[in-house]
Amino acid sequence: MTNPSRRHRPVQTMDAHHPRALFPALAAPDSRPTIGILALQGDVREHSLALEAAGARPVVVRSAADLGDAPGDRLDGLVIPGGESTTMSTLLVAFDMLAPLRELIGAGLPAYGSCAGMIMLADRVEGAQEGQAFLGGIDMTVRRNAFGRQVDSYEEDLIAPALGAERERPLRAVFIRAPWVEEVGPGVEILATTRAGRAAGVGGADGGRIVAVRQGALLATSFHPEVGSDHRVHDVFVSMVTRRA
Ligand code: GLN
């Protein structure tokens, strides 16, 4: 029989000098908020790394069971990543997750949607596929593929103090077949608008389009802050979660 103390000797030898090694039960519990990432489709890994960097404990959500009602499994927040909102809708319905998610969001679960995730959190969607189901929650109208179908990808340095992006250190925003927000209800905070919209041929009369919003515990961005190593949007979401947890 293998002697476990022999097998683990190198670790024990190193840890023996550390007082906690003698009292493993006293090791600090994980105090990070648990944030689920809806992983039916879309860029899950990037959000996981960004959430970790922002001080959260990311977990993957693939089924209604992963939404966690058991103590210890409870989610403190949820990220709905980018991808394709029509596919996401179909899968949410197929996996019986639409109703439980709507219920959790309605009950105040903090959620952050980027790109397709923003579309999922909108109360009204222009350019939706017939019969497409949404989670809703934010009193806004979102237009799918608003930057133009031919514009696959568009980037801009955003100045958005509410997201920690001041003039000296703007936020590089990457839009991929992205939606924008056409209009918001009175309870919705506008966190970022495009500046160079007109130059890119996508602007309205004022040149700016709404691309980041917050209503209560819900946050949404048209762009993908999980690409790259700038985690300011995830920092904002993690602090929204921490305040409520
Ligand atoms: N165009 C996609 C949709 O409508 C969103 C694109 C994205 O999430 N990058 O769902």
Residues whose N, C-alpha, C, O or C-beta is under 5 A from the ligand:
A	BS01	LIG	G82 G83 E84 S85 T86 S114 C115 A116 R144 N145 I176 R177 A178
